[in-house]
Amino acid sequence: MIKGYALNCTVASQLMPKSIKNAKIACIDFSLQKSKMKLGVQVLVDDPEKLDAIRQRESDITKEKIQLILNAGANVILTTGGIDDMCLKYFVDAGALAVRSARKRILS
């Protein structure tokens, strides 16, 4: 008998560990992808530097979400949504294991 929990899922990146000891699992029901404005929202920008600042802020919002998850102690992240490459890098750097597009029945 083996103590632990096994998942029949694929890790989001081959650079992530295949197993985690003392796992702290975060089950989330949203995507971890660069934030974009809602449909129908328009931003008119006259200065190209301001456009770069808006794009940077979109990236920072997602990074802050990931940092909150990691700061809470999670080292295994299961999400029903997607995880883009930018986000994967943060999880890989933290030594965390992330699974994207997990079925909701796995999370419950």
DSSP file (Angstrom, degrees, kcal/mol; ACC not computed):
  #  RESIDUE AA STRUCTURE BP1 BP2  ACC     N-H-->O    O-->H-N    N-H-->O    O-->H-N    TCO  KAPPA ALPHA  PHI   PSI    X-CA   Y-CA   Z-CA
    1    1 A M              0   0    0      0, 0.0     2,-0.5     0, 0.0     0, 0.0   0.000 360.0 360.0 360.0 133.7    0.0    0.0    0.0
    2    2 A I        -     0   0    0      2,-0.1     2,-0.4     0, 0.0     0, 0.0  -0.903 360.0-135.1-108.5 130.4    1.3    3.4   -1.0
    3    3 A K        +     0   0    0     -2,-0.5     2,-0.3     2,-0.0     0, 0.0  -0.693  66.0  51.5 -81.8 133.5    0.4    6.5    1.0
    4    4 A G  S    S-     0   0    0     -2,-0.4     2,-0.4     2,-0.0    -2,-0.1  -0.927  81.0 -77.1 141.2-164.2   -0.6    9.4   -1.2
    5    5 A Y        -     0   0    0     -2,-0.3     2,-0.4     2,-0.0    -2,-0.0  -1.000  30.3-154.9-141.1 133.9   -2.8   10.4   -4.0
    6    6 A A        -     0   0    0     -2,-0.4     2,-0.4     2,-0.0    -2,-0.0  -0.907   5.2-157.8-114.5 141.1   -2.4    9.7   -7.7
    7    7 A L        -     0   0    0     -2,-0.4     2,-1.1     2,-0.1    -2,-0.0  -0.937  16.5-144.3-116.0 138.3   -3.9   11.8  -10.6
    8    8 A N        +     0   0    0     -2,-0.4     2,-0.3     2,-0.1    -2,-0.0  -0.571  66.9 108.6 -95.6  68.2   -4.5   10.5  -14.1
    9    9 A C        -     0   0    0     -2,-1.1     2,-0.5    93,-0.0    -2,-0.1  -0.876  68.5-115.1-137.9 165.6   -3.6   13.9  -15.6
   10   10 A T        -     0   0    0     -2,-0.3    90,-0.4    90,-0.2    -2,-0.1  -0.906  32.6-117.5-106.7 133.2   -0.8   15.4  -17.6
   11   11 A V        -     0   0    0     -2,-0.5    88,-0.2    88,-0.1     3,-0.1  -0.344  22.7-122.4 -65.3 151.9    1.4   18.1  -16.2
   12   12 A A  S    S+     0   0    0     86,-2.8     2,-0.3     1,-0.1    -1,-0.1   0.725  93.2  25.8 -71.4 -22.4    1.2   21.4  -18.0
   13   13 A S    >   -     0   0    0     85,-0.3     3,-1.6     4,-0.1    -1,-0.1  -0.999  68.1-135.0-143.4 142.0    5.0   21.4  -18.7
   14   14 A Q  T 3  S+     0   0    0     -2,-0.3    -1,-0.1     1,-0.3     4,-0.1   0.663 105.1  66.8 -68.1 -15.5    7.6   18.7  -19.0
   15   15 A L  T 3  S+     0   0    0      2,-0.1    -1,-0.3    -3,-0.0    80,-0.0   0.543  84.1  94.5 -81.7  -6.8    9.9   20.9  -16.8
   16   16 A M  S <  S-     0   0    0     -3,-1.6    81,-0.1     1,-0.1    -5,-0.1  -0.505  88.1 -96.9 -84.5 153.5    7.6   20.4  -13.8
   17   17 A P        -     0   0    0      0, 0.0    -1,-0.1     0, 0.0    -4,-0.1  -0.329  21.1-142.1 -65.6 152.7    8.1   17.6  -11.3
   18   18 A K  S    S+     0   0    0      1,-0.2     2,-0.3    79,-0.1    -2,-0.0   0.653  84.4  26.8 -90.0 -18.4    6.2   14.4  -11.8
   19   19 A S        -     0   0    0      2,-0.0     2,-0.4     0, 0.0    -1,-0.2  -0.990  65.1-157.7-143.7 153.3    5.6   13.9   -8.0
   20   20 A I        -     0   0    0     -2,-0.3     3,-0.5    -3,-0.1     2,-0.3  -0.997  10.3-146.1-132.2 128.7    5.4   16.2   -5.0
   21   21 A K  S    S+     0   0    0     -2,-0.4     3,-0.1     1,-0.2   -17,-0.0  -0.738  87.0  13.2 -91.0 145.8    5.9   15.3   -1.4
   22   22 A N  S    S-     0   0    0     -2,-0.3    -1,-0.2     1,-0.2     2,-0.1   0.935  93.4-160.5  54.4  50.2    3.8   17.1    1.2
   23   23 A A        -     0   0    0     -3,-0.5     2,-0.5    52,-0.1    -1,-0.2  -0.330  19.6-162.5 -66.7 138.6    1.6   18.4   -1.5
   24   24 A K        -     0   0    0     49,-0.2    51,-2.3    -3,-0.1    52,-1.8  -0.972  21.4-152.2-119.0 110.7   -0.6   21.4   -0.8
   25   25 A I  E     -a   76   0A   0     -2,-0.5     2,-0.6    49,-0.2    52,-0.2  -0.713  13.6-163.2 -98.6 129.5   -3.2   21.4   -3.6
   26   26 A A  E     -a   77   0A   0     50,-3.0    52,-3.0    -2,-0.4     2,-0.6  -0.951   6.6-164.1-106.6 121.0   -5.0   24.4   -5.0
   27   27 A C  E     +a   78   0A   0     -2,-0.6     2,-0.4    50,-0.2    52,-0.2  -0.925  16.5 177.9-105.3 114.1   -8.2   23.6   -6.9
   28   28 A I  E     -a   79   0A   0     50,-2.9    52,-1.7    -2,-0.6    53,-0.3  -0.918  29.3-154.0-124.7 147.2   -9.2   26.5   -9.1
   29   29 A D  S    S+     0   0    0     -2,-0.4     2,-0.3    50,-0.2    50,-0.1  -0.327  70.3  71.0-113.9  47.6  -12.1   27.0  -11.5
   30   30 A F  S    S-     0   0    0     51,-0.1    51,-0.7    52,-0.0     2,-0.2  -0.976  82.5 -94.5-153.5 163.1  -10.7   29.7  -13.7
   31   31 A S        -     0   0    0     -2,-0.3     2,-0.7    49,-0.1    52,-0.2  -0.491  18.7-144.4 -80.7 148.7   -8.0   30.1  -16.3
   32   32 A L  B     +c   83   0B   0     50,-3.4    52,-1.9    -2,-0.2     2,-0.3  -0.747  55.7 124.4-110.5  80.0   -4.5   31.3  -15.6
   33   33 A Q  S    S-     0   0    0     -2,-0.7     3,-0.1    50,-0.2    -2,-0.0  -0.924  74.2 -68.8-135.2 158.6   -3.9   33.3  -18.7
   34   34 A K        -     0   0    0     -2,-0.3    25,-0.2     1,-0.1    24,-0.1  -0.222  62.6-111.0 -49.6 127.2   -2.9   36.8  -19.4
   35   35 A S        -     0   0    0     23,-1.0     2,-0.3    22,-0.1    -1,-0.1  -0.346  37.2-171.3 -65.4 139.6   -5.9   39.0  -18.4
   36   36 A K        -     0   0    0     -3,-0.1     3,-0.1    -2,-0.1    -3,-0.0  -0.930  29.6 -96.0-127.9 155.9   -7.7   40.7  -21.2
   37   37 A M        -     0   0    0     -2,-0.3     3,-0.1     1,-0.1     4,-0.0  -0.342  49.4 -94.3 -69.3 152.9  -10.4   43.3  -21.1
   38   38 A K    >   -     0   0    0      1,-0.1     3,-1.8     2,-0.1    -1,-0.1  -0.219  52.3 -83.2 -62.9 154.9  -14.0   42.1  -21.3
   39   39 A L  T 3  S+     0   0    0      1,-0.2    -1,-0.1    -3,-0.1     3,-0.1  -0.330 117.0  26.9 -58.0 138.5  -15.8   42.1  -24.6
   40   40 A G  T 3  S+     0   0    0      1,-0.3     2,-0.5    -3,-0.1    -1,-0.2   0.302  89.6 122.4  91.0  -9.5  -17.2   45.5  -25.6
   41   41 A V    <   -     0   0    0     -3,-1.8     2,-0.4     2,-0.0    -1,-0.3  -0.749  40.9-170.9 -88.9 129.0  -14.6   47.4  -23.5
   42   42 A Q        -     0   0    0     -2,-0.5     2,-0.5    -3,-0.1    -4,-0.0  -0.949  11.7-165.4-120.9 141.5  -12.6   49.9  -25.6
   43   43 A V        -     0   0    0     -2,-0.4     2,-0.6     2,-0.0    -2,-0.0  -0.990   9.3-154.5-124.4 121.9   -9.5   51.9  -24.5
   44   44 A L        -     0   0    0     -2,-0.5     2,-0.5     2,-0.0    -2,-0.0  -0.863  15.9-174.4 -98.6 122.5   -8.5   54.8  -26.7
   45   45 A V        -     0   0    0     -2,-0.6    -2,-0.0     1,-0.1     6,-0.0  -0.966  21.0-179.6-123.2 129.0   -4.8   55.5  -26.3
   46   46 A D  S    S+     0   0    0     -2,-0.5    -1,-0.1     1,-0.1     3,-0.0   0.747  73.3  61.9 -92.1 -29.0   -2.9   58.4  -27.9
   47   47 A D    >>  -     0   0    0      1,-0.1     4,-1.3     2,-0.0     3,-1.0  -0.883  69.9-148.9-107.2 121.7    0.5   57.6  -26.6
   48   48 A P  H 3> S+     0   0    0      0, 0.0     4,-1.9     0, 0.0     5,-0.1   0.808  99.0  60.9 -57.5 -30.5    2.2   54.3  -27.5
   49   49 A E  H 3> S+     0   0    0      1,-0.2     4,-1.8     2,-0.2     5,-0.1   0.858 101.4  52.7 -65.8 -33.7    4.0   54.2  -24.2
   50   50 A K  H <> S+     0   0    0     -3,-1.0     4,-2.1     2,-0.2    -1,-0.2   0.859 105.4  54.7 -68.9 -34.3    0.6   54.2  -22.4
   51   51 A L  H  X S+     0   0    0     -4,-1.3     4,-2.3     2,-0.2    -2,-0.2   0.912 107.7  49.3 -64.2 -42.1   -0.4   51.2  -24.6
   52   52 A D  H  X S+     0   0    0     -4,-1.9     4,-2.4     1,-0.2    -2,-0.2   0.885 109.2  53.0 -62.4 -38.5    2.7   49.3  -23.4
   53   53 A A  H  X S+     0   0    0     -4,-1.8     4,-2.2     2,-0.2    -2,-0.2   0.882 108.3  50.3 -65.1 -38.1    1.9   50.2  -19.8
   54   54 A I  H  X S+     0   0    0     -4,-2.1     4,-2.1     2,-0.2    -2,-0.2   0.929 111.6  47.6 -65.2 -45.5   -1.6   48.7  -20.3
   55   55 A R  H  X S+     0   0    0     -4,-2.3     4,-1.8     1,-0.2    -2,-0.2   0.898 111.5  51.0 -62.6 -40.1   -0.2   45.5  -21.7
   56   56 A Q  H  X S+     0   0    0     -4,-2.4     4,-2.4     1,-0.2    -1,-0.2   0.901 108.4  51.7 -64.0 -40.5    2.3   45.3  -18.9
   57   57 A R  H  X S+     0   0    0     -4,-2.2     4,-2.3     1,-0.2    -1,-0.2   0.882 105.4  55.6 -64.9 -37.7   -0.5   45.8  -16.3
   58   58 A E  H  X S+     0   0    0     -4,-2.1     4,-1.3     1,-0.2   -23,-1.0   0.912 111.2  44.6 -59.0 -42.3   -2.5   42.9  -18.0
   59   59 A S  H  X S+     0   0    0     -4,-1.8     4,-2.2     1,-0.2    -2,-0.2   0.896 110.8  54.0 -67.9 -40.4    0.6   40.7  -17.5
   60   60 A D  H  X S+     0   0    0     -4,-2.4     4,-2.5     1,-0.2    -2,-0.2   0.864 102.3  57.7 -64.5 -36.3    1.1   41.9  -13.9
   61   61 A I  H  X S+     0   0    0     -4,-2.3     4,-1.8     1,-0.2    -1,-0.2   0.930 110.0  44.0 -60.3 -45.5   -2.5   41.1  -12.9
   62   62 A T  H  X S+     0   0    0     -4,-1.3     4,-2.2     1,-0.2    -1,-0.2   0.906 112.1  52.4 -66.9 -41.6   -2.0   37.4  -13.9
   63   63 A K  H  X S+     0   0    0     -4,-2.2     4,-2.5     1,-0.2    -1,-0.2   0.892 107.6  52.8 -60.6 -39.3    1.4   37.3  -12.2
   64   64 A E  H  X S+     0   0    0     -4,-2.5     4,-2.2     2,-0.2    -1,-0.2   0.889 107.2  51.9 -64.4 -39.4   -0.2   38.6   -9.0
   65   65 A K  H  X S+     0   0    0     -4,-1.8     4,-1.9     2,-0.2    -2,-0.2   0.937 112.1  46.2 -60.5 -46.3   -2.9   35.9   -9.1
   66   66 A I  H  X S+     0   0    0     -4,-2.2     4,-2.6     1,-0.2     5,-0.2   0.905 110.7  52.4 -63.9 -41.7   -0.2   33.2   -9.5
   67   67 A Q  H  X S+     0   0    0     -4,-2.5     4,-2.9     1,-0.2    -1,-0.2   0.881 107.1  52.8 -64.2 -37.5    1.9   34.7   -6.7
   68   68 A L  H  X S+     0   0    0     -4,-2.2     4,-1.4     2,-0.2    -1,-0.2   0.909 110.1  48.5 -62.6 -41.8   -1.1   34.7   -4.4
   69   69 A I  H  <>S+     0   0    0     -4,-1.9     5,-1.5     2,-0.2    -2,-0.2   0.934 115.9  43.0 -63.2 -46.9   -1.6   31.0   -5.1
   70   70 A L  H ><5S+     0   0    0     -4,-2.6     3,-1.6     1,-0.2    -2,-0.2   0.884 111.2  54.4 -68.4 -38.9    2.0   30.2   -4.5
   71   71 A N  H 3<5S+     0   0    0     -4,-2.9    -1,-0.2     1,-0.3    -2,-0.2   0.773  98.5  63.9 -66.4 -25.6    2.3   32.4   -1.4
   72   72 A A  T 3<5S-     0   0    0     -4,-1.4    -1,-0.3    -5,-0.2    -2,-0.2   0.583 124.8-104.2 -73.0  -8.6   -0.7   30.5    0.1
   73   73 A G  T < 5 +     0   0    0     -3,-1.6    -3,-0.2     1,-0.3     2,-0.2   0.422  68.4 151.4 103.7   0.4    1.6   27.5    0.1
   74   74 A A      < +     0   0    0     -5,-1.5    -1,-0.3     1,-0.1   -49,-0.2  -0.443  15.1 166.8 -68.4 133.6    0.2   25.6   -2.9
   75   75 A N  S    S+     0   0    0    -51,-2.3    22,-2.5     1,-0.2     2,-0.4   0.350  70.1  54.4-124.3  -0.8    2.7   23.4   -4.8
   76   76 A V  E     -ab  25  97A   0    -52,-1.8   -50,-3.0    20,-0.2     2,-0.5  -0.986  69.7-169.6-129.9 122.6    0.1   21.5   -6.8
   77   77 A I  E     -ab  26  98A   0     20,-2.9    22,-2.9    -2,-0.4     2,-0.5  -0.958   5.7-175.2-119.3 120.9   -2.3   23.5   -8.9
   78   78 A L  E     +ab  27  99A   0    -52,-3.0   -50,-2.9    -2,-0.5     2,-0.4  -0.971  11.5 177.7-114.3 121.3   -5.3   22.0  -10.6
   79   79 A T  E     -a   28   0A   0     20,-2.5    23,-2.9    -2,-0.5   -50,-0.2  -0.964  33.3-149.9-127.4 142.8   -7.3   24.3  -12.8
   80   80 A T  S    S+     0   0    0    -52,-1.7   -51,-0.1    -2,-0.4   -49,-0.1   0.673  86.7  58.9 -78.3 -17.3  -10.4   23.6  -15.0
   81   81 A G  S    S-     0   0    0    -51,-0.7    20,-2.8   -53,-0.3    21,-0.2  -0.081  96.7 -76.2 -96.0-162.7   -9.2   26.4  -17.3
   82   82 A G        -     0   0    0     18,-0.2   -50,-3.4    19,-0.1     2,-0.4  -0.481  26.2-148.9 -94.8 166.6   -6.1   26.9  -19.3
   83   83 A I  B     -c   32   0B   0    -52,-0.2   -50,-0.2    -2,-0.2    17,-0.1  -0.974  18.2-145.1-134.1 120.0   -2.6   28.0  -18.3
   84   84 A D     >  -     0   0    0    -52,-1.9     4,-2.2    -2,-0.4     3,-0.4  -0.329  29.2-100.6 -83.9 171.2   -0.6   30.0  -20.8
   85   85 A D  H  > S+     0   0    0      1,-0.2     4,-1.7     2,-0.2    -1,-0.1   0.840 120.1  56.5 -60.3 -37.4    3.2   29.8  -21.3
   86   86 A M  H  > S+     0   0    0      1,-0.2     4,-0.9     2,-0.2    -1,-0.2   0.917 111.0  44.5 -60.8 -42.4    3.9   33.0  -19.4
   87   87 A C  H  > S+     0   0    0     -3,-0.4     4,-1.6   -55,-0.2     3,-0.4   0.869 106.9  59.2 -70.6 -37.6    2.1   31.5  -16.3
   88   88 A L  H  X S+     0   0    0     -4,-2.2     4,-2.8     1,-0.2     5,-0.2   0.880  98.6  59.9 -58.4 -37.9    3.8   28.1  -16.7
   89   89 A K  H  X S+     0   0    0     -4,-1.7     4,-2.6     1,-0.2    -1,-0.2   0.896 103.1  50.8 -58.9 -41.3    7.2   29.8  -16.3
   90   90 A Y  H  X S+     0   0    0     -4,-0.9     4,-1.4    -3,-0.4    -1,-0.2   0.900 112.5  46.2 -64.8 -40.5    6.2   31.1  -12.9
   91   91 A F  H  X>S+     0   0    0     -4,-1.6     5,-2.5     2,-0.2     4,-0.5   0.907 112.7  49.5 -68.8 -41.1    5.1   27.6  -11.7
   92   92 A V  H ><5S+     0   0    0     -4,-2.8     3,-1.4     1,-0.2    -2,-0.2   0.932 109.9  51.4 -62.2 -45.6    8.2   25.9  -13.1
   93   93 A D  H 3<5S+     0   0    0     -4,-2.6    -1,-0.2     1,-0.3    -2,-0.2   0.826 110.6  49.5 -60.9 -31.7   10.4   28.5  -11.4
   94   94 A A  H 3<5S-     0   0    0     -4,-1.4    -1,-0.3    -5,-0.2    -2,-0.2   0.509 113.2-118.9 -85.3  -4.9    8.6   27.8   -8.1
   95   95 A G  T <<5 +     0   0    0     -3,-1.4    -3,-0.2    -4,-0.5     2,-0.2   0.740  65.1 145.7  74.0  22.5    9.0   24.0   -8.5
   96   96 A A      < -     0   0    0     -5,-2.5     2,-0.5    -6,-0.2    -1,-0.2  -0.520  48.3-129.6 -91.9 159.8    5.2   23.6   -8.5
   97   97 A L  E     -b   76   0A   0    -22,-2.5   -20,-2.9    -2,-0.2     2,-0.4  -0.942  27.3-172.0-108.2 126.8    3.2   21.0  -10.5
   98   98 A A  E     -b   77   0A   0     -2,-0.5   -86,-2.8   -22,-0.2     2,-0.4  -0.960  11.4-166.6-124.9 140.5    0.3   22.4  -12.5
   99   99 A V  E     -b   78   0A   0    -22,-2.9   -20,-2.5    -2,-0.4     3,-0.4  -0.993  11.9-159.0-124.3 125.4   -2.5   20.6  -14.4
  100  100 A R        +     0   0    0     -2,-0.4   -90,-0.2   -90,-0.4   -18,-0.2  -0.679  69.0  20.7-102.8 159.5   -4.6   22.5  -16.8
  101  101 A S  S    S+     0   0    0    -20,-2.8   -21,-0.3    -2,-0.3    -1,-0.2   0.842  79.3 173.8  54.4  39.0   -8.1   21.6  -18.1
  102  102 A A        -     0   0    0    -23,-2.9    -1,-0.2    -3,-0.4     2,-0.1  -0.499  36.9-106.9 -72.7 144.6   -8.7   19.3  -15.2
  103  103 A R    >>  -     0   0    0     -2,-0.2     3,-1.2     1,-0.1     4,-1.1  -0.459  21.5-124.8 -72.1 145.0  -12.2   17.9  -15.1
  104  104 A K  H 3> S+     0   0    0      1,-0.3     4,-1.0     2,-0.2     3,-0.2   0.820 109.3  61.8 -61.6 -30.5  -14.4   19.3  -12.4
  105  105 A R  H 34 S+     0   0    0      1,-0.2    -1,-0.3     2,-0.2     3,-0.1   0.791 100.0  55.2 -69.0 -24.6  -15.1   15.9  -10.9
  106  106 A I  H <4 S+     0   0    0     -3,-1.2    -1,-0.2     1,-0.2    -2,-0.2   0.864 105.8  52.7 -69.9 -35.7  -11.4   15.5  -10.2
  107  107 A L  H  <        0   0    0     -4,-1.1    -2,-0.2     1,-0.2    -1,-0.2   0.693 360.0 360.0 -75.7 -18.3  -11.5   18.7   -8.2
  108  108 A S     <        0   0    0     -4,-1.0    -1,-0.2    -3,-0.1    -2,-0.2   0.479 360.0 360.0 -95.5 360.0  -14.3   17.7   -6.0
